[in-house]
Amino acid sequence: MTELSVNETLGLISGLKIPPAPVILQKLHAELQKDEPEVQKVANVIAEDVGLSALVLKTVNAPVFGLKTSVRSIQHATSLLGLSNTINIVAGLALMQSLGGSGNDEKMWDSALLTARYSAGLAQKFPNVTADEAYMLGLFHNAGEILMRQNFEQFQHFRLNLPPEGVDNLTELEQQGFKTDHAVVGYYLARTWGLDQPVCQAIRDHHDVPRRLQESVRTDPEEREKMMLCVLKMAEQMERIEATGKSDAEWDMIRDDVLAYVGLSEPDFHDLTDSLSEIIQAA
């Protein structure tokens, strides 16, 4: 799919309130764009927010990140993971702080956090996607839902009346009712916050996976996005099974495409689900 311009995206979501990137993220991106960004300056910016710093350390020390040593400080995390990787994790966690929410939003964040953990664990198994990117994508991919709930009075009613097993054409139904959908809204949020293009496109395309995987473009960014999409959809299914014990209607439709792309049989996928579930539940 052709990359949407900012103006095209704005046309699709005209009237919606999109929160600007938090100041901490603006500072981090400004440092990263310098010719010689400094690890210490990045660490100092993150460390200014005590609550966020604690979340970063808790996150990177989780077993799904696969680090062989315990991270003791933000500077240690930045030195060990690298600047971009650390900022990706900060972006995902800052999203939760920025959008907040209660009730159904809190349930969404619980789901997003578990999906993010599965995504980070899966990233250790496949090429072209890192744990920090996968974790951030797990947190960001459905953020458009919260923004649509905040902007459209009827959105909550619409979502509550969907079948409990889910649907395989969710964004189409949202477009019919609201002239936009949560994937497009989440895409613009990611663009506004300065996320990398493959991550933004994965957010935009996460309900359009079969068509995306079948495209023949072979550039590195395109392949990164495709692998991110596969990791995300596998993680969503793992989260769904853990939360409800049932499969999702969309997964049933895209399963063969996703597993074929990553080279897994269905029994292999079930084994991988079990092993990651044990790691996450033991943490």
C-alpha positions as CSV (number, residue, x, y, z in Angstrom):
1,M,0.0,0.0,0.0
2,T,1.3,3.5,-0.9
3,E,2.4,5.5,2.1
4,L,-0.3,8.0,3.1
5,S,0.8,11.6,3.2
6,V,0.1,13.6,6.3
7,N,-2.5,15.7,4.5
8,E,-4.3,12.6,3.2
9,T,-4.4,11.1,6.7
10,L,-5.7,14.4,8.1
11,G,-8.5,14.3,5.6
12,L,-9.5,10.8,6.8
13,I,-9.6,11.8,10.4
14,S,-10.8,15.4,10.1
15,G,-12.1,16.7,13.4
16,L,-10.5,14.1,15.7
17,K,-8.3,15.3,18.5
18,I,-4.8,13.7,18.3
19,P,-2.6,14.2,21.3
20,P,0.8,15.6,20.5
21,A,3.9,13.6,21.4
22,P,4.9,14.0,25.1
23,V,7.7,16.5,25.8
24,I,10.0,13.7,26.9
25,L,9.6,12.0,23.5
26,Q,10.2,15.2,21.7
27,K,13.4,15.7,23.6
28,L,14.5,12.2,22.9
29,H,13.9,12.4,19.2
30,A,15.7,15.7,19.1
31,E,18.8,14.1,20.7
32,L,18.6,11.1,18.4
33,Q,18.6,13.4,15.3
34,K,21.9,14.9,16.2
35,D,25.0,13.9,14.3
36,E,26.4,12.4,17.5
37,P,23.6,11.7,20.0
38,E,24.9,11.1,23.5
39,V,23.8,8.1,25.6
40,Q,24.1,10.0,28.8
41,K,21.8,12.8,27.6
42,V,19.2,10.3,26.5
43,A,19.5,8.6,29.9
44,N,19.2,11.9,31.8
45,V,16.0,12.9,29.9
46,I,14.3,9.5,30.7
47,A,15.5,9.6,34.3
48,E,13.8,13.0,34.9
49,D,10.5,11.1,34.9
50,V,10.8,8.8,37.9
51,G,7.6,6.8,37.1
52,L,8.4,6.3,33.5
53,S,12.0,5.3,34.4
54,A,10.7,2.6,36.8
55,L,8.4,1.2,34.0
56,V,11.3,1.1,31.5
57,L,13.5,-0.9,33.9
58,K,10.7,-3.2,34.8
59,T,9.9,-3.7,31.1
60,V,13.5,-4.4,29.8
61,N,14.2,-6.8,32.7
62,A,11.2,-9.0,31.7
63,P,12.3,-12.4,30.4
64,V,10.7,-11.9,27.0
65,F,13.4,-9.3,26.2
66,G,16.0,-12.1,26.6
67,L,18.7,-9.9,28.2
68,K,21.5,-12.0,29.7
69,T,22.2,-9.4,32.5
70,S,19.9,-7.5,34.8
71,V,19.5,-3.8,33.9
72,R,20.2,-1.7,36.9
73,S,19.7,1.9,35.7
74,I,18.4,3.9,32.7
75,Q,22.0,4.6,31.6
76,H,22.7,0.9,31.8
77,A,19.6,0.2,29.7
78,T,20.5,2.8,27.1
79,S,24.1,1.5,26.9
80,L,22.9,-2.1,26.6
81,L,20.0,-1.7,24.3
82,G,21.1,1.3,22.2
83,L,19.5,4.7,21.8
84,S,16.8,3.9,19.3
85,N,15.7,0.7,21.0
86,T,15.4,2.4,24.4
87,I,13.4,5.2,22.9
88,N,11.0,2.7,21.3
89,I,10.2,1.3,24.7
90,V,9.8,4.7,26.2
91,A,7.4,5.7,23.4
92,G,5.2,2.7,24.1
93,L,5.1,3.3,27.8
94,A,4.6,7.0,27.3
95,L,1.6,6.2,25.2
96,M,-0.2,4.6,28.2
97,Q,0.7,7.6,30.4
98,S,-0.6,10.0,27.8
99,L,-3.9,8.4,26.8
100,G,-4.6,7.0,30.2
101,G,-8.3,6.0,30.4
102,S,-10.6,4.0,32.7
103,G,-13.1,1.3,32.4
104,N,-13.0,-0.3,29.0
105,D,-9.8,1.7,28.2
106,E,-8.1,-0.1,31.2
107,K,-9.2,-3.4,29.8
108,M,-7.7,-2.5,26.5
109,W,-4.4,-1.6,28.1
110,D,-4.3,-4.9,29.9
111,S,-4.8,-6.6,26.5
112,A,-2.3,-4.4,24.8
113,L,0.4,-5.0,27.5
114,L,0.0,-8.8,27.2
115,T,0.1,-8.6,23.5
116,A,3.2,-6.4,23.7
117,R,4.9,-9.0,25.9
118,Y,4.1,-11.8,23.5
119,S,5.3,-9.7,20.6
120,A,8.6,-9.0,22.3
121,G,9.0,-12.7,23.0
122,L,8.2,-13.6,19.4
123,A,10.7,-11.1,18.1
124,Q,13.5,-13.2,19.5
125,K,12.4,-16.0,17.1
126,F,12.1,-14.2,13.8
127,P,14.3,-11.9,11.7
128,N,13.7,-8.2,10.7
129,V,12.0,-7.2,13.9
130,T,13.5,-6.3,17.3
131,A,11.9,-6.9,20.7
132,D,11.6,-3.2,21.4
133,E,9.8,-2.5,18.1
134,A,7.5,-5.4,18.6
135,Y,6.8,-4.4,22.2
136,M,6.0,-0.8,21.1
137,L,3.8,-2.0,18.3
138,G,1.9,-4.2,20.7
139,L,1.1,-1.2,22.8
140,F,0.4,1.2,19.9
141,H,-1.6,-0.9,17.4
142,N,-5.0,-0.4,19.0
143,A,-4.5,3.0,20.5
144,G,-6.8,4.4,17.8
145,E,-9.6,2.7,19.6
146,I,-9.2,4.9,22.7
147,L,-9.0,8.0,20.5
148,M,-12.2,7.0,18.6
149,R,-14.0,6.3,21.9
150,Q,-12.9,9.8,23.1
151,N,-14.1,11.4,19.9
152,F,-17.3,9.5,18.9
153,E,-20.1,9.1,21.4
154,Q,-21.5,6.1,19.6
155,F,-18.2,4.2,19.3
156,Q,-18.5,2.4,22.6
157,H,-22.0,1.3,21.8
158,F,-20.7,0.1,18.4
159,R,-17.9,-2.0,19.9
160,L,-20.1,-3.5,22.6
161,N,-22.5,-4.8,20.0
162,L,-19.8,-6.7,18.0
163,P,-19.9,-10.5,18.3
164,P,-17.8,-11.7,21.3
165,E,-15.7,-13.9,19.0
166,G,-14.8,-10.9,16.9
167,V,-15.2,-10.1,13.2
168,D,-12.9,-10.4,10.2
169,N,-13.9,-7.0,8.7
170,L,-13.7,-4.6,11.8
171,T,-12.1,-1.6,10.0
172,E,-14.7,-1.9,7.2
173,L,-17.5,-1.7,9.8
174,E,-15.9,1.3,11.5
175,Q,-15.5,3.1,8.2
176,Q,-19.2,2.6,7.5
177,G,-20.2,4.0,10.8
178,F,-17.6,6.7,11.4
179,K,-15.9,7.5,8.1
180,T,-12.6,6.4,9.5
181,D,-11.2,3.5,11.6
182,H,-9.0,2.8,14.5
183,A,-6.1,1.6,12.3
184,V,-6.0,4.9,10.4
185,V,-6.3,6.9,13.6
186,G,-3.5,4.9,15.2
187,Y,-1.4,5.4,12.2
188,Y,-1.7,9.1,12.4
189,L,-0.9,9.1,16.1
190,A,2.2,7.1,15.4
191,R,3.2,9.5,12.6
192,T,2.6,12.5,14.9
193,W,4.8,10.9,17.6
194,G,7.7,10.3,15.2
195,L,7.6,6.5,15.1
196,D,9.6,4.7,12.3
197,Q,7.8,4.3,9.0
198,P,7.5,0.4,9.1
199,V,6.0,0.6,12.6
200,C,3.5,3.3,11.4
201,Q,2.5,1.2,8.4
202,A,2.1,-1.9,10.5
203,I,-0.3,-0.1,12.7
204,R,-2.2,1.1,9.6
205,D,-2.3,-2.4,8.0
206,H,-2.8,-4.7,11.0
207,H,-6.4,-5.5,9.9
208,D,-5.3,-5.9,6.2
209,V,-2.7,-8.7,6.6
210,P,-3.4,-11.2,3.9
211,R,-3.3,-8.6,1.1
212,R,-0.2,-7.0,2.6
213,L,1.7,-10.3,2.8
214,Q,0.8,-11.2,-0.7
215,E,2.4,-8.0,-2.1
216,S,5.6,-8.7,-3.9
217,V,7.6,-5.6,-2.9
218,R,10.9,-6.8,-1.3
219,T,12.5,-3.7,0.1
220,D,13.9,-3.9,3.6
221,P,11.3,-1.5,5.2
222,E,8.5,-3.5,3.5
223,E,9.9,-6.8,4.7
224,R,10.3,-5.4,8.2
225,E,6.7,-4.3,8.2
226,K,5.4,-7.7,7.0
227,M,7.3,-9.5,9.8
228,M,6.1,-7.0,12.3
229,L,2.5,-7.7,11.2
230,C,3.0,-11.5,11.5
231,V,4.5,-11.1,15.0
232,L,1.7,-8.8,16.1
233,K,-1.1,-11.1,14.8
234,M,0.5,-14.2,16.4
235,A,0.8,-12.2,19.6
236,E,-2.8,-11.1,19.4
237,Q,-3.9,-14.7,19.0
238,M,-1.8,-15.8,22.0
239,E,-3.2,-13.0,24.1
240,R,-6.8,-13.9,23.0
241,I,-6.3,-17.6,23.9
242,E,-4.8,-16.7,27.3
243,A,-7.6,-14.2,28.1
244,T,-10.6,-16.1,26.8
245,G,-9.5,-19.6,25.8
246,K,-11.0,-19.0,22.4
247,S,-9.6,-18.2,18.9
248,D,-10.4,-15.0,17.2
249,A,-12.5,-14.8,14.0
250,E,-9.8,-12.7,12.2
251,W,-7.0,-15.1,13.2
252,D,-9.0,-18.0,11.8
253,M,-9.1,-16.1,8.5
254,I,-5.4,-15.0,8.3
255,R,-3.8,-18.0,10.2
256,D,-2.5,-19.8,7.0
257,D,-1.1,-16.7,5.5
258,V,0.8,-15.6,8.7
259,L,2.2,-19.0,9.5
260,A,3.3,-19.6,5.9
261,Y,5.1,-16.3,5.9
262,V,7.1,-17.0,9.0
263,G,7.6,-20.7,8.2
264,L,5.7,-22.3,11.1
265,S,3.3,-25.2,11.1
266,E,0.2,-25.0,13.2
267,P,1.6,-27.5,15.8
268,D,4.8,-25.5,15.9
269,F,2.8,-22.4,16.6
270,H,0.9,-24.1,19.4
271,D,4.2,-25.2,20.9
272,L,5.6,-21.7,20.7
273,T,2.4,-20.3,22.3
274,D,2.8,-22.7,25.2
275,S,6.5,-21.9,25.8
276,L,6.0,-18.1,25.7
277,S,3.0,-18.4,27.9
278,E,5.0,-20.2,30.5
279,I,7.8,-17.5,30.4
280,I,5.3,-14.6,30.7
281,Q,3.2,-16.2,33.5
282,A,6.4,-17.0,35.4
283,A,7.6,-13.4,35.3
